Amino acid sequence: PPLLLPPPPPPPAPACVDLQCDAGAQCGLCLVAVSHDECRTEWHSDKLLHPCDAVEAGEYCEADGECGTGDIDNCPGRDTGELSGGGDGVGADIYRRRACVGGPLPPWPPPLRC
């Protein structure tokens, strides 16, 4: 019988700095703002999506400023996180995380002096 070899490993993910990302560099991620055509009616409440610093590659997220995300209102809906933060709350800020290998994270802040 022929010898079956395991499939080759998948190619490594590209470096985040080599991709066109709209946000995420502050967290070593690549976040891309979705187009209006990608918006889904079930996203009319940001309670259905996780924050952008808590999703895996390929998943969608609703941003409230984490990882350098902005108030882009790119999908219809109600952004309740924005209301508490002083935004207008109209339109959800939806991104999709792309697979990539993050660069170095920003340095830790200096220790506090007592």
N, C-alpha and C positions, 0 to 999 in steps of 0.2 A: 504494500500500500504506500501511496505517496506520503512523504513527511509534511505535516501541516505546521507551518510556522505561525507564530502570533502576528497579528497585524502590527505594522510599524507605529511608533508613538506619534501622536499628533504634533504638528509643527509648533514651536514655541510661540507664545503670544508676542505681538510686537511691543516695543517700548512705548509707554504712554506719550512720551515727548515726540514720537514720530507720527502720531495720529492728529487729525484735526478734532480737537475737543473744545467744547464751549465752556466747560468748567471741570473741576475735579482735581486740578494739579496740586492744590493745597493738601489734598488727602492721598496723593499718589494714585488717583483714579482718572478715567477718561469718561466724562459725561457729555452727551450730545443732546441738545434740545430737539425734541421731536417736532416734525412739521404738523401744521394744522390738519392735514389729511390723515395723519397717524392717530389723532385723538380718538378716543372711544367714549361712547355715551356713558358707560359705567364709571368713568373718571369724573363725573360731575360733582363728586365729593372727594376731597383729598384724603378722606379717612380710609379709602380703599387701597392706597399705595403707600409704601414705606418711604421714609426719608432717604435721600440719595447716598448717605454714608452707611446705609444698612442693606444694600441690595447686591446681588451677584451680577456678574457679566451677563448681558442680554436682557436683564429685567428693567422695567420702567419704575420711575420713582417720582415723588412730588417734592419739590425743593422749597425750603424756607431759609435759604442763605447758607446752608452747610456746604463745605468744600468749594466755596467761591461761586455758588449758584446765585442767580439773580431773579428779580421780580419780572419775569418775561411774559406772563399771562398768555401762553401760547395755546392753551386748550380751554374751551368753555367749561365753566364750573365755578365752584365756590372754594376759595382758598382760606380755610379757617385759621391756619397758622399765620397767614399774612395779617388777618384782622387783629390778632393779639400783638403783632409786631409793628403795627402802624401802617401797613400797606392797605390797598384799597379792597382786597378780598375778592376782586372780580377776576376770574380766570385763574386756572391752575397752572403752575409752573412745572411742566412735565419734561423729564429727561430720560434717556436710556443709557445705561452703563455699557461701555464697550470693553471687550476683553483686552487687557494689556498688562504689561509688567510695569509697575510704578517706579518712578525715579525716587531719589532720596527724599524723605519727608523733611519739612522745615525743621531747623534746630529747635530744641526745647528752649523755653524762655529761661533767662538766668534765674538762679535761686533768689528768693526773697530775703532781704536782710532784716534781721530782728532788731 
